[in-house]
Amino acid sequence: MALGDGDIAFAVDLFSDLGSVTIRKMFGGICLYQGGTVFALMSSEGRLYLKSTGDLALEMAGDGAEQFHNMPYWSMPDAALDDPSEACRLARQTLALLS
């Protein structure tokens, strides 16, 4: 199953406060980039994950996040999916770890 245009628009809109967010379609889902850095992905089922390691991954796991296969991506909390400010806060933490 591939993502629809509405799913992609939701993900881009959720992170719009980060500035220019671009996407690349991959394996029925998408990777989300900010400044050329992959910081999130949306699976073909429409679930959004942030790339997280170390303390941020532990924090997200402690909040009930699930890992995407064995990759360093953790599911976004439901509250962040409803709150772009919270989603962007988490994404900024992710981007800080990746820079």
C-alpha positions as CSV (number, residue, x, y, z in Angstrom):
1,M,0.0,0.0,0.0
2,A,1.4,3.4,-1.0
3,L,0.7,6.7,0.8
4,G,-1.9,9.0,-0.6
5,D,-1.3,12.7,-1.4
6,G,-3.3,13.6,1.8
7,D,-0.9,11.6,4.0
8,I,2.1,13.3,2.5
9,A,0.5,16.8,2.8
10,F,-0.2,16.0,6.5
11,A,3.4,15.1,7.2
12,V,4.8,18.1,5.4
13,D,2.3,20.5,7.1
14,L,3.0,19.0,10.5
15,F,6.7,20.0,10.3
16,S,6.2,23.3,8.3
17,D,7.6,25.4,11.2
18,L,11.0,23.7,10.6
19,G,11.3,25.6,7.3
20,S,11.8,23.9,4.0
21,V,10.8,20.2,4.5
22,T,11.2,18.0,1.4
23,I,10.2,14.4,0.8
24,R,11.4,11.5,-1.2
25,K,9.1,8.6,-1.9
26,M,10.6,5.2,-0.9
27,F,9.1,1.7,-0.7
28,G,5.5,3.0,-0.6
29,G,6.3,5.5,2.2
30,I,8.3,8.7,2.3
31,C,11.5,10.1,3.9
32,L,11.3,13.6,5.2
33,Y,14.3,15.9,4.9
34,Q,15.2,19.3,6.4
35,G,18.3,20.9,5.0
36,G,19.3,17.7,3.2
37,T,19.1,15.6,6.4
38,V,16.6,12.8,6.8
39,F,14.9,13.3,10.1
40,A,11.7,11.3,9.8
41,L,9.9,8.8,7.7
42,M,6.3,7.8,7.1
43,S,5.7,4.2,6.5
44,S,3.4,2.9,3.8
45,E,0.8,2.3,6.5
46,G,0.8,6.1,7.2
47,R,2.7,5.9,10.6
48,L,5.1,8.7,11.2
49,Y,8.5,8.0,12.8
50,L,11.4,10.3,13.9
51,K,15.0,9.3,13.6
52,S,16.1,9.1,17.2
53,T,19.2,7.7,19.1
54,G,20.6,7.9,22.6
55,D,18.6,9.7,25.2
56,L,15.9,10.9,22.8
57,A,15.2,7.3,21.7
58,L,15.0,6.2,25.3
59,E,12.7,9.1,26.1
60,M,10.4,8.2,23.2
61,A,10.4,4.5,24.0
62,G,9.6,5.4,27.6
63,D,6.6,7.4,26.3
64,G,5.4,4.3,24.4
65,A,7.0,4.9,21.0
66,E,7.6,1.8,18.9
67,Q,10.7,1.2,16.9
68,F,10.4,0.9,13.1
69,H,11.8,-2.6,12.5
70,N,15.4,-2.5,13.7
71,M,16.1,1.0,12.4
72,P,16.8,4.1,14.6
73,Y,13.3,5.4,13.9
74,W,10.6,5.7,16.7
75,S,6.9,6.4,16.3
76,M,5.6,9.8,17.0
77,P,3.5,10.2,20.1
78,D,-0.2,10.7,19.4
79,A,-0.1,14.1,21.1
80,A,2.6,15.3,18.8
81,L,0.5,14.3,15.7
82,D,-2.2,16.6,16.9
83,D,0.2,19.5,17.9
84,P,2.6,20.8,15.3
85,S,4.5,22.7,18.0
86,E,5.3,19.5,19.8
87,A,6.1,17.6,16.6
88,C,8.5,20.3,15.6
89,R,10.1,20.4,19.1
90,L,10.8,16.6,18.8
91,A,12.0,17.1,15.2
92,R,14.4,19.8,16.3
93,Q,15.8,17.5,19.0
94,T,16.3,14.9,16.3
95,L,18.0,17.3,13.9
96,A,20.3,18.5,16.7
97,L,21.4,14.9,17.2
98,L,22.1,14.4,13.5
99,S,24.2,17.6,13.0
